[in-house]
Structures are given as structure tokens and as C-alpha cells.
Amino acid sequence: MKLRITRISPSSLALTLAIFYFVLGLFIGLFGVYSALSGNQFTMNGPISFSGRGTEMLPFAIAYPFVAAIAGVISGFVISWIFNFISKFTKGLLIETDNSLTLKD
């Protein structure tokens, strides 16, 4: 069975990426807090990158999940708008599935 995705809802993709980046940011932030308390030079890489040494980075490490979630919202809206614009010219994205897949709202 072939499905064609011709439009992505900006709000649903933004929410999905916000939650995904928040969870990812929690792990990065925890390592950042550990590194900040140990006084080492470290870099937090993800949707947004911060670099610094020791306790001066502690507030950034604590706030990192929230900053990453905001980056997820913004990137979700931008990606969906770009996809929706391009799909007008390319007829969308074709996905092939087996017959056992059923979609429910």
C-alpha cells in the first residue's frame, strides 16, 4: 500500500520536535551540570550549542532542556512550512507500507 504525504501540520510537528528536543536536552543538560560542577571546560551540543568552563555554565546547563524545546518549536514550524511549500511542486512524499498498517486518529 502506498501513502502520499502532501501536508504536515505545523503545530503537530512543532509539538513533536519540542518534546523530542526537551528529552534530548535533559540528557545533555545533566552532563552539563556534572561538568559545570567539576569545573571542566565543556560544550553542550544539540539544537543549540553552548561552551564554557565550570560554574559559569551551570545556569545554561540547567536551562538547556527548555532552550532546546524552544528550538524544537521553531524548527518544527519552519520544516513543516518548507515541506508544505515544496510538496506543491513535487506532489509530496510517497511512503510504501504493508497491508497490516492501519491509521487511526
Beta strands, then each sheet from edge to edge (+ up, - down):
strand 1: 2-5
strand 2: 41-44
strand 3: 50-53
strand 4: 93-96
sheet 1: 1+ 4-
sheet 2: 2+ 3-
end
